[in-house]
């Protein structure tokens, strides 16, 4: 019984570790898209490019590059959207959704699976969303 409890605590700690990563990845993905939006005239060739506008694939690749040990990078999904609204909520000033002052939203999701047989096998769908105002 003691070993079951200890390994249960370890597996639940893994779940918290994974959720922390998912929320951090959403925040960093939104920051990545925020910095690479707005006034740049060319699109990024890879997620390591500078002075360019990020695409959905660039944000996905960047978020997957942040994956720490113990989390499968190919299972991490990042979905950026550019809602085209300003901070005040009106669409004025956002003729192009990547304009400076408009919003970018990144949603990161990951399907976590417990390792122990007495915990839920179906897994948990962990998601986090972050919004940033495009600065450049």
C-alpha positions as a printed Julia matrix, in Angstrom:
136×3 Matrix{Float64}:
   0.0    0.0     0.0
   2.85   2.38    0.83
   4.5    1.8    -2.55
   1.19   2.36   -4.34
   0.77   5.67   -2.51
   4.37   6.76   -3.22
   4.16   5.97   -6.92
   0.72   7.59   -7.09
   2.21  10.8    -5.68
   5.06  10.58   -8.2
   2.64  10.14  -11.12
   0.43  13.01   -9.95
   3.56  15.15   -9.63
   4.35  14.31  -13.26
   0.88  15.57  -14.16
   1.52  18.87  -12.36
   4.93  19.15  -14.08
   3.24  18.65  -17.44
   0.52  21.2   -16.73
   3.14  23.73  -15.67
   4.93  23.18  -18.99
   1.69  23.55  -20.99
   0.88  26.9   -19.35
   4.49  28.1   -19.76
   4.5   27.02  -23.42
   1.27  28.96  -24.11
   2.78  32.08  -22.55
   6.05  31.76  -24.48
   4.26  30.89  -27.74
   2.15  34.04  -27.45
   5.25  36.07  -26.7
   7.01  34.57  -29.73
   4.06  35.46  -32.0
   3.72  38.91  -30.41
   7.32  39.86  -31.14
   7.17  38.46  -34.68
   4.03  40.26  -35.77
   3.14  43.71  -36.92
   5.5   45.7   -39.09
   7.72  42.95  -40.51
   7.41  42.57  -44.28
   8.63  39.0   -44.76
   7.5   35.72  -43.26
   9.83  33.6   -41.1
  11.63  30.75  -42.84
  12.06  28.89  -39.53
  11.19  29.49  -35.89
  14.73  30.78  -35.23
  14.43  33.64  -37.77
  14.33  37.29  -36.69
  12.75  40.43  -38.19
   9.9   38.51  -39.8
   6.2   37.69  -39.28
   5.55  34.34  -37.59
   3.2   31.81  -39.14
   1.16  29.09  -37.46
   3.87  26.53  -38.32
   6.6   28.75  -36.81
   4.7   29.07  -33.52
   4.05  25.3   -33.45
   7.75  24.55  -34.06
   8.86  27.05  -31.44
   6.54  25.65  -28.76
   7.68  22.1   -29.54
  11.33  23.22  -29.21
  10.61  24.24  -25.6
   9.6   20.7   -24.6
  11.52  19.47  -21.52
  12.51  15.85  -20.78
   9.6   13.57  -19.97
   7.17  15.22  -22.38
   6.75  14.03  -25.96
   7.37  17.01  -28.27
   5.35  15.57  -31.15
   2.27  15.39  -28.91
   2.39  19.1   -28.03
  -0.06  21.1   -30.13
   0.08  24.91  -30.38
  -2.71  26.77  -32.17
  -2.15  30.51  -32.66
  -4.97  32.79  -33.72
  -4.98  36.46  -34.51
  -8.49  37.58  -33.51
  -8.04  41.02  -35.06
  -9.26  43.0   -32.09
  -7.46  45.66  -30.14
  -7.09  45.66  -26.39
 -10.23  47.77  -25.98
 -12.24  45.11  -27.82
 -13.09  47.03  -30.99
 -11.79  46.07  -34.42
 -10.79  49.59  -35.34
  -7.11  49.82  -36.18
  -6.82  46.09  -37.0
  -7.25  46.01  -40.76
  -4.63  43.25  -40.8
  -4.73  40.91  -37.83
  -0.97  41.15  -37.3
  -1.01  44.96  -36.9
   0.71  46.53  -33.92
  -1.75  46.88  -31.02
  -3.88  43.89  -32.09
  -4.1   40.63  -30.14
  -2.53  37.24  -30.71
  -3.85  34.19  -28.84
  -1.98  30.89  -28.51
  -3.63  27.72  -27.22
  -1.35  24.82  -26.27
  -2.69  21.34  -25.61
  -1.15  18.04  -24.57
  -2.65  14.62  -23.82
  -1.1   13.41  -20.56
  -1.14   9.69  -19.75
  -0.56   8.25  -16.29
   1.97   5.42  -16.05
   0.3    3.53  -13.21
  -2.49   1.07  -13.99
  -4.73   2.12  -11.07
  -4.91   5.74  -12.26
  -7.09   6.8   -15.23
  -5.79   5.2   -18.44
  -7.66   7.48  -20.85
  -5.4   10.37  -19.97
  -5.97  14.01  -19.28
  -6.27  16.67  -21.94
  -4.24  19.6   -20.63
  -4.74  22.97  -22.32
  -3.66  26.52  -21.62
  -4.27  29.76  -23.51
  -2.36  33.03  -23.5
  -3.1   36.37  -25.18
  -0.58  39.09  -25.93
  -0.74  42.47  -27.66
   1.41  42.64  -30.8
   4.18  45.09  -30.03
   6.35  45.32  -33.15
